[in-house]
Amino acid sequence: MTIKKDNIDKRLGLIPIVWMVFMLSVGYGYLKLPVEFIMLSSATVAGLVACYQGYSWKNIIDTIVGKLSTILPANFILILVGAMIGSWMAGGTIPALVYYGLQLISPDFILVTAFLVTAAVSLCTGTSWGSASTIGVALMGIAGVMGAPLPAVAGAVVSGAYFGDKLSPLSDSTNMAAIVTETPLYEHVRHMLWTTIPSAIVACVVFLFIGFQLDAVEATSDKVTDMLLTLDSLYSLNVLVFLPPILVLFGALKKWPTVPVMLFASLLGVFNAIAFQGFDIKSAVDAMMTGFKVAMFGLETELNADVVKLVQRGGMAGMMKITLFAFCAFAFASVTSLSGGLDLIMEKLAKRIQSVGALICSTMATTLTVQTITSEAKLPLLVTSELLGGVYKKFGLSRKNLSRTIEDAGTVTEPLMPWTLAGLFMASTLGVATLDYLPWAIVNYVAMIFAAIWGFTGIGIAPISDDEPTEKKPEQAAEVADAAAAK
């Protein structure tokens, strides 16, 4: 039997949404339950509501499978990101980028250099936390010796860390934003340039102006020296280790298929690990599969702690937690969509949104609200995408506008909130309170200003394209399932 959505009470579909909000507030905020469990419990409630509305189990499971099938290619890319990081660590690519990046530090331009160096490392590694806790800590040490204002330097580090994280194809949050909006990864990254580059230019101008006012003194940092010496002793740094990122960059410019490019770049990292770094094939492959470990060096002496933080990461297995989150979250989203709750909320929102600018601002407000309540970075990407994705179609806008906006308001604003994990991490790692470095984390909030400006002016707003992926409506999925059962 096919259930027509016109014949069901969509208000019942609000029950699983209310349950999710309750579980996030109490279960996640107070009891510290895993967010994956909260998503599954919410999906169970949504399934019970759908059954009460008359949907069969086959309707429900087919809807879930149909939704998950749309994100499988993106999840494969996410897994390959882990493979690239692990193999590039073993092959010396990322350590070489850090090694030469650190040597660009100039005491005359400490603020802008802190921003640019951290941004470069984060862009190459895809991790804002890793960049801040390694290069960022080294830069804070240099700033302390120079007598530079630590809140400003910390803000520059946070800006650079999240600038690189936001634009890096190796970043889990960047991949997640592309996944939840069903936007091709490199299209998403390219479209973010509209808001991210102007905010970076503003940051550079401010950092240069403030830097000229400082009476910085020439200084060296033991942290930087130790890192350079350790990296130089562990790795054979030559020009060939830069081939993997060059391949990825060239493939992105040429619009080659993402998965083959990432796979070849990962295998090239394995080759570099064997050919130049002296690892055996098992260690090199293990780094790609499960992540690079400093134990693979086979050294008896203890390594520099900052170097250990930097290189011990990556691996395909390391991305499984994010993949699990995506599967649990999309199970909830698909069944909730089937029961009509999301449609009801979207209809209410659509009536209030009368312009593209208002839509962009509503997207940012929704993302910030969910992030403020949940103190979680990835969930707001999913919730906002599910709530407002249909409104973007109504306005004839490409979903990459949505993917860009949820990153402008979600990913980069998390470290500006003292109660979030990112805010606590940055404050404790850099030794500066969140609210003290907040005004200087320019990239993290100025992008929202440009997003609003482009929304109201139409600049940088992409219309929907003919090849934009469209998703079957839940009632269509149910009809297909019933037709298949009839055969």
C-alpha positions in Angstrom: 0.0 0.0 0.0 1.3 3.4 -0.9 0.9 6.2 1.6 0.2 9.6 0.2 1.8 12.4 2.2 -1.3 14.5 1.8 -3.2 11.9 3.9 -0.8 11.8 6.9 -0.5 14.2 9.8 2.8 15.9 9.3 2.7 17.2 12.8 3.5 13.7 14.1 6.8 14.0 12.2 7.8 16.6 14.7 8.0 14.0 17.5 11.4 12.5 16.4 12.8 16.1 16.0 11.7 17.0 19.5 13.1 13.8 20.8 16.4 14.5 19.1 16.6 18.0 20.6 15.8 16.6 24.0 18.5 13.8 23.7 21.0 16.3 22.5 20.3 18.6 25.4 20.1 15.9 28.1 21.7 12.8 26.6 24.7 14.6 25.0 25.0 17.7 27.0 24.4 16.2 30.5 24.9 12.4 30.3 27.7 12.7 27.6 26.1 9.9 25.5 27.7 9.3 22.1 26.0 11.4 19.4 25.8 8.3 17.2 23.5 6.6 19.8 21.4 9.8 19.9 21.0 9.7 16.2 20.0 6.0 16.2 17.5 6.4 19.0 16.0 9.4 17.2 15.8 7.3 14.0 14.0 4.6 16.0 11.4 7.1 17.2 11.1 8.4 13.7 10.5 4.8 12.4 7.8 4.2 15.0 6.1 7.4 13.9 6.3 6.4 10.3 4.8 3.0 11.1 1.9 4.6 12.9 1.4 6.8 9.8 1.0 3.7 7.8 4.4 3.2 6.2 5.7 -0.4 6.0 9.1 -1.5 7.1 10.1 -2.0 3.5 9.1 1.7 2.8 11.3 2.8 5.7 14.4 0.7 4.9 14.2 1.5 1.2 14.1 5.2 2.1 17.2 4.8 4.4 19.1 2.8 1.7 18.2 5.3 -0.9 19.5 8.2 1.2 22.7 6.4 2.2 23.4 5.4 -1.4 23.8 9.1 -2.3 26.6 9.6 0.3 28.6 6.4 -0.4 30.9 8.1 -3.0 31.6 11.0 -0.6 32.3 8.5 2.2 34.7 6.7 0.0 36.5 10.0 -0.5 36.6 10.6 3.2 38.2 7.2 3.8 40.8 8.0 1.1 41.6 11.3 2.9 42.8 9.2 5.8 44.8 7.0 3.5 46.5 10.1 2.0 47.4 11.6 5.4 48.9 8.4 6.7 50.9 7.7 3.5 52.0 11.3 3.2 53.3 11.2 6.8 55.3 8.1 6.1 56.5 9.4 2.8 57.7 12.7 4.2 55.4 15.0 2.3 53.6 16.7 5.3 56.8 16.8 7.4 58.6 18.5 4.5 55.9 21.1 4.2 56.1 21.8 7.9 59.9 21.9 7.8 60.1 24.6 5.1 57.1 26.4 6.4 58.6 27.0 9.8 61.7 28.5 8.2 59.5 31.3 6.7 58.9 32.8 10.2 60.0 36.4 10.3 60.1 38.3 13.6 59.3 41.5 11.8 55.9 40.2 10.7 55.0 37.8 13.5 51.2 38.2 13.2 50.8 37.8 9.5 53.5 35.1 9.4 51.7 33.2 12.2 48.5 33.3 10.1 50.1 32.3 6.8 52.4 29.5 8.2 49.6 28.0 10.2 47.2 28.3 7.2 49.7 26.5 4.9 50.3 23.7 7.4 46.6 23.3 8.0 45.8 23.3 4.3 48.3 20.6 3.7 47.4 18.4 6.7 43.6 19.1 6.9 43.7 19.4 10.6 43.1 22.7 12.5 43.8 21.1 15.9 47.0 19.4 14.7 48.3 22.6 13.2 47.5 24.7 16.3 49.0 22.2 18.7 52.3 21.9 16.8 53.1 24.9 14.6 50.8 27.1 16.7 52.5 26.2 20.0 55.9 26.9 18.4 54.7 30.3 17.1 53.3 31.2 20.6 56.7 30.4 22.0 58.4 32.7 19.5 55.8 35.5 20.2 56.5 35.2 24.0 60.2 35.7 23.5 59.6 38.7 21.1 57.1 40.3 23.5 54.3 40.3 20.9 50.7 40.4 22.2 49.8 36.8 22.8 46.0 37.2 22.3 46.7 38.6 18.8 49.1 35.9 17.9 46.7 33.2 19.2 43.9 34.7 17.1 46.2 34.7 14.0 47.0 31.0 14.7 43.3 30.1 15.1 42.5 32.1 11.9 45.2 30.3 9.9 44.3 26.9 11.3 40.7 27.1 10.3 41.4 28.8 7.0 43.5 25.8 6.0 41.1 23.3 7.5 38.1 24.9 5.7 39.7 24.7 2.3 41.7 21.5 2.6 40.3 18.4 0.8 41.9 16.4 3.6 39.7 18.0 6.3 36.9 15.9 7.8 34.6 18.9 8.3 35.1 20.0 4.7 34.2 16.5 3.5 31.2 16.3 5.8 29.8 19.6 4.5 30.1 18.2 1.0 28.5 14.9 2.0 25.4 16.3 3.8 24.6 18.7 0.9 25.5 16.2 -1.8 28.0 18.6 -3.3 31.1 17.3 -5.2 34.1 17.9 -2.9 36.2 20.1 -5.2 33.1 22.2 -6.3 32.5 22.8 -2.6 36.1 23.9 -1.9 36.2 26.2 -5.0 32.9 27.8 -4.0 34.1 28.6 -0.5 36.8 30.8 -2.0 34.2 33.5 -2.4 33.9 34.1 1.3 37.2 32.6 2.6 39.7 34.5 0.4 38.2 38.0 1.2 38.2 37.2 4.9 41.8 36.1 4.6 42.7 39.3 2.9 41.0 41.3 5.6 43.0 39.3 8.2 46.3 39.9 6.4 45.7 43.7 6.2 44.8 43.9 9.9 47.7 41.6 11.0 50.2 43.7 8.9 48.9 47.0 10.2 49.1 45.8 13.9 52.5 44.1 13.2 54.0 47.4 12.1 53.0 48.9 15.5 54.9 46.2 17.4 58.4 46.6 18.7 59.4 43.0 18.0 62.9 41.8 18.8 64.9 39.2 17.0 64.5 35.9 18.7 64.9 32.2 18.2 62.7 29.5 19.7 64.0 26.3 21.1 60.6 24.7 20.1 61.2 25.6 16.4 64.8 24.6 16.5 64.1 21.2 18.1 61.3 20.5 15.6 63.5 21.4 12.6 66.4 19.3 13.8 64.1 16.3 14.6 62.3 16.4 11.2 65.6 16.8 9.4 67.0 13.7 11.2 64.0 11.5 10.7 63.2 12.2 7.1 65.0 12.5 3.8 63.5 15.8 2.6 63.8 16.2 -1.2 61.7 17.7 -3.9 60.1 14.4 -4.9 58.2 14.2 -1.7 56.1 17.1 -2.9 54.7 15.2 -5.9 51.6 13.8 -4.1 50.1 17.2 -3.2 51.1 18.5 -6.7 49.1 15.6 -8.2 46.1 16.4 -6.1 46.3 20.1 -6.9 46.7 19.5 -10.6 43.9 16.9 -10.6 41.6 19.5 -8.9 42.5 22.2 -11.5 41.9 19.7 -14.4 38.7 18.4 -12.7 39.9 14.8 -12.9 37.8 12.3 -11.0 38.5 12.7 -7.3 38.7 9.1 -6.1 41.4 7.9 -8.6 43.5 11.1 -8.0 43.4 10.5 -4.2 44.1 6.8 -4.6 47.2 7.5 -6.8 48.3 10.3 -4.4 48.1 7.8 -1.5 50.0 5.1 -3.4 52.6 7.7 -4.4 53.0 8.5 -0.7 53.6 4.8 0.0 56.2 4.7 -2.8 58.0 7.7 -1.2 58.0 6.1 2.2 59.7 3.0 0.7 62.0 4.7 -1.7 63.2 7.8 0.3 62.4 7.2 3.9 63.6 3.7 4.2 60.4 2.1 5.5 59.6 -1.5 4.4 56.4 -2.1 2.4 54.4 -3.4 5.4 55.1 -0.3 7.5 54.3 2.0 4.5 51.0 0.2 3.8 50.2 0.1 7.5 50.6 3.9 7.7 48.1 4.2 4.8 45.6 1.8 6.3 45.7 2.4 10.1 47.7 5.7 10.4 51.4 6.6 10.8 53.0 5.8 14.2 56.4 7.1 15.4 57.2 3.5 16.5 57.7 2.8 12.8 61.0 4.7 13.0 62.3 1.9 15.3 64.1 4.4 17.5 65.0 3.8 21.1 65.2 7.4 22.1 62.2 9.6 22.9 61.2 12.0 20.1 60.3 15.7 20.3 56.7 15.8 21.6 55.6 18.4 19.1 56.8 16.2 16.2 55.0 13.2 17.6 51.7 15.3 17.7 52.3 16.4 14.1 53.1 13.1 12.4 51.2 10.5 14.4 47.9 10.6 12.6 46.0 9.5 9.4 45.0 6.1 8.1 41.8 4.8 6.5 40.7 3.3 9.8 40.9 6.7 11.5 38.0 7.9 9.3 35.6 5.1 10.3 34.2 7.1 13.3 33.1 9.9 10.9 31.7 7.4 8.5 29.7 5.8 11.3 28.4 9.2 12.4 27.3 9.9 8.8 25.4 6.6 8.5 23.6 7.1 11.9 22.8 10.7 11.1 21.4 10.0 7.7 19.3 7.1 9.0 17.6 9.6 11.3 17.3 12.3 8.6 15.8 10.0 6.0 13.1 8.5 8.2 12.3 11.9 9.7 11.9 13.2 6.1 9.6 10.2 5.4 7.3 11.1 8.4 6.9 14.7 7.2 8.5 16.6 10.2 11.2 18.2 8.2 8.8 19.2 5.4 6.6 20.9 7.9 9.5 22.9 9.4 10.8 23.7 6.0 7.3 25.0 4.9 7.2 27.3 7.9 10.7 28.6 7.2 10.1 29.0 3.5 7.1 31.3 4.2 9.3 33.7 6.2 12.3 33.7 3.8 11.6 36.1 0.9 15.0 36.7 -0.6 18.3 35.0 -1.2 20.0 37.2 1.3 17.5 36.3 4.0 18.0 32.6 3.1 21.8 32.9 3.6 21.3 34.7 6.9 18.7 32.1 8.0 21.1 29.3 7.2 23.9 30.9 9.2 21.5 31.6 12.1 20.2 28.0 12.1 23.8 26.6 12.0 25.0 28.8 14.8 21.9 28.0 16.9 22.3 24.2 16.6 26.1 24.5 17.3 25.5 26.7 20.3 23.0 24.2 21.8 24.9 21.0 21.0 28.5 22.2 21.3 29.2 19.9 18.3 30.7 20.9 15.0 29.4 18.3 12.5 25.8 17.9 13.6 24.8 21.5 12.7 26.0 20.8 9.1 23.5 17.9 8.8 20.6 19.5 10.6 20.8 22.8 8.7 21.2 21.0 5.4 18.1 18.8 6.0 16.0 21.7 7.1 16.9 24.2 4.4 18.0 22.2 1.4 14.6 22.3 -0.1 14.4 26.1 0.2 17.6 26.5 -1.9 15.9 24.4 -4.6 12.8 26.7 -4.3 15.0 29.7 -5.0 16.7 27.9 -7.9 20.1 27.9 -6.1 22.8 25.3 -6.3 23.4 23.2 -3.1 27.0 24.4 -3.1 25.7 27.7 -1.8 24.3 25.8 1.1 27.5 23.8 1.7 29.5 27.0 1.7 27.2 28.8 4.1 27.0 26.0 6.7 30.8 26.0 6.7 31.0 29.8 7.0 28.7 29.7 10.1 29.5 26.2 11.5 33.0 24.8 11.1 35.0 27.9 11.7 32.9 29.4 14.5 33.2 26.5 16.9 36.6 27.7 18.4 35.0 31.1 19.2 32.6 29.5 21.7 34.3 28.9 25.1 31.9 26.0 25.9 32.8 23.9 22.8 35.5 21.3 22.6 37.3 23.4 20.0 37.1 26.5 22.1 38.5 24.6 25.1 41.2 23.0 23.1 42.5 26.2 21.5 42.4 28.0 24.8 44.3 25.3 26.6 46.7 24.6 23.8 47.7 28.2 23.0 47.5 29.4 26.6 45.1 32.3 25.8 41.4 32.5 26.9 38.8 32.0 24.1 37.2 35.4 24.5 40.7 37.0 24.5 41.7 35.7 21.1 38.2 35.9 19.6 38.5 39.4 18.2 41.7 38.4 16.5 40.4 35.2 14.9 39.3 37.4 12.0 38.8 34.6 9.4 36.5 32.7 11.7 33.8 35.4 11.7 34.4 37.8 8.8 33.5 35.1 6.3 29.9 35.3 7.6 29.8 39.0 6.8 30.9 38.4 3.2 28.4 35.5 3.0 25.6 37.9 3.9 26.8 40.6 1.5 27.0 38.2 -1.4 23.6 36.8 -0.5 21.9 40.3 -0.8 23.9 41.4 -3.8 23.9 38.1 -5.7 27.7 38.1 -6.1 29.2 34.6 -5.9 25.7 32.9 -5.7 25.5 29.9 -8.0 22.2 29.0 -9.7 21.2 25.4 -9.8 22.7 23.5 -12.7 21.2 20.9 -15.0 23.4 18.1 -13.7 22.7 19.0 -10.0 21.9 15.7 -8.1 18.3 15.5 -7.2 17.0 13.3 -4.4 13.8 11.2 -4.7 11.1 12.3 -2.4 10.2 9.9 0.4 6.8 9.2 -1.0 8.4 8.4 -4.4 10.7 6.0 -2.7 7.7 4.3 -1.0 5.9 4.1 -4.4 9.0 2.5 -6.0 9.2 0.0 -3.2 5.5 -0.9 -3.5 5.9 -1.3 -7.3 8.9 -3.6 -6.8 6.9 -5.7 -4.2 4.0 -6.0 -6.6 6.2 -7.5 -9.3 
